[in-house]
């Protein structure tokens, strides 16, 4: 007789059902629904979906090698060198008490990696510490290229010590690793070492030579040098950019890396222009230190988020109205009142970055529905820096101007995040009862939607969360280091306009 519901199925079938669930939150919800599922999900699944640790955490790799059924439950793996990843490691609590410090090498990592046959995300964003680490990085990339799993998200960002550290060449390095499997990837972060000793490499060649990849999210550091095997072999990556077509691409971040004079020639800008026009499904474009080419009115019909590098402060390009009116997030900084006209057609804008503007009324007229605003009052980097002792006269002047602009900002009745505005040395919040605290209170009470503010405290900018009483009035604040990171693969306010990343 067939079971009446799913709980009547055998444990083996239920185990297979649970194995198809990748996200820890979904696993938790399932575990809360039934004791039977709880016994399956906890701890063998929910604690193993995501692991982040040092590459040389060999005692963990040994456990996973000896227990392949547990290794197969891992979906996301982030590894690297250095103290930061060791201090912020994510490992199953059932193993944590038996784990020691990372070793100087690894005997089990590659054996464990081959057991992770359901891995979907792999992240290695690191700099090697020794020449031995260099060889390890090459071995890892080689292993990823030939691994049994089908990755959906791949992040490779790494530099080699023998080039960027000691300068000592390692003649034993393996640099002819095979091209990785790209046909299953929907997300790719690629910032490979692009020095003459490491580039060109198959990672870039595979990306630009395989047509119709299913990529949706791409972060690409454009390395200098020719791409062998592409065309006649004399073309560089910025030239080939206009040839490629990833039909599902929705979010792209491009940056020139160490590329000298990137996108300064007409042919390179034409290549970028062709790339943007061809990818009609793009929703987010971030061009780091790269200018925006002139675009026809019918291009980028789905664009919602845009970042690029101005050619100069005097350059105030206007986007075609058909593009501007779909923009929700404009990340290119508006420098001064004379550039506000750029926002004129962005009536649905939700977040932007402005520096040194005084005409807040015009900003509100153009973009009345702003939710997240980065507002540097002077437009200078010194807003963030310790410039020594602040004079009483300078402090008083800044307080006066800030108080006047708080009144102007009250027109933004949808604002939830305000960055940089109070994050100035002259406005350092040093005591619970001070003029600076009064300004923060006035700001919070004037803008009832405000949730997060960046202030200057203990010698550095700090994000705080506004606390309110039952009547919605300011009741203090709580310091926070994370700002609603709903999706680690999408552009968030926490990234502060750095673009879309894995």
Steps between C-alpha positions, in 0.01 A plus 500: 500500500632844409565741791225756570748790530868579464575404861408142416788469257817314593788684668712448190248684282457776760877537509498549123224761534698695760812479284324700228462800735800732485420798724547464879188711570287264292648207687417665832140556393473134404649388830245710689215336310561144616705311759578239237651763272677661796685177571616489137581869454679562832796484510613311190348739248442845645850530649669387181333708232754782533866476609757780518848427629875507440633299207733312734233397755605145433329335798163609357587372152608168653161458671315576177723262304421217741126587504408562135127499581559819699725655234221449247273724711720809448362753252711812559876499567713809564873457558804725526828576674558745782366579844174662389344179369620306803337751737173505303480130422173313463536132584255240637474529878518121528860522372614835642626368836728250328652748253845646563685784333560487122817321394762618252371273224219255430490128433122458494348810337487362147370164618221676689424725203439199279243374751297826477311382195203733563698820548333797326704798628877530523677815621875555519584868534843523658870584471756226555750545783789280385638343185353169615161670512546598135520138399197425716294768322588351163411151620162625627410667170610185319280290730198730457532467122482120520270459802192273485254772609312749280552843651241775473711775663878522467710777661874503430690805615863443586855636481825309518773575755786425261396796287335744741684413819855368503563545131671159496408290199382147571608285206290206623168686467232341287324760288365283219189385682200405288205726437221458758153373421297812428185360344320472836607838641244771559729713720871571440743721693835501320790715616804289419858621538572678171877549514711385204599182682140393565311631197367398252328204659220259402248659737456805281543310174218262591273786601542684172508201268193304618180641356157522664615442858209513750663779704263734684747669739855593394780685682798522266841658547621585150860385480748650251665286234392307194265205502663211313260287299245783468477637146847540354660501846577872498187619680480614861211442738355851464487448123334158521236634741290617208491150351361301790135434570372349822125512430385460865734765646320724753776652716853592399792672673806584290822649632830563322725340763861589416403577142683817380284752311197269490212626284680815392496411131194534276516133400492387864205726581321370191562146626348587839207674333429193285520277808242708690263531205515127426409393855139614513419318827748700708346636818818621673818643344801605709797640307773557756735779384354456152301775322155435360482494118227687316197273478198504267159565651378144446792330680496341848120487531513316837776704667432589865849557647789692342853596603779645286797738509451861396750618239537817705306714743403729215351204313130481580360250254126444486375149448231449240167561671380147426798361699499759779138447593561131582796570734445419868864508618745754356848438637711753304566782747331834432772760566351839583173676418591545135478124444158449659339535159621145425223374732223704338336208319552244780163550668496151653853518642539316832870546581783728388829652603550879517805702603526868583146605407309779676180505293323217681164634386591433138620150587160436658322648199678259267500194729229527766485126582862449610539226758879478524721806467876540528554871560849640554451864589836618364563235237851449636659176617608690814147446630618150588851574623653615826650840418634571845350745748176665391477869590198629690428744218497224232286280719244774558480582130445137402233458768316807369500381140402146602204625707374701200528200270320273744197721454527463123534121524168468684328523160618143427221310676605158360865515611621194696883523467718812518874457446793739550285802595592486871818294449735797534775560749351838590178320597657225708251361750707489820239529775139389556394860553663722241413720204578207271252276685240773476548516122462123472181519707368784288578309182325183623196686630467702180523198267284230660591241237873525578649170624877521445741794523875520461670706772857579609581329828826404672707629213325321215176488301248258652157384389231508767141376517249754627291385799155651553245506780134400471415838350769469234731758657878464528599283799869440433698285260664164462827452313484251214757359263255347256228682314225265391703272275202317361687336214881455503505483119324828430592863536402611850529817699765325707722490189452876477476519124785262425295315241364150475721229642480135589 
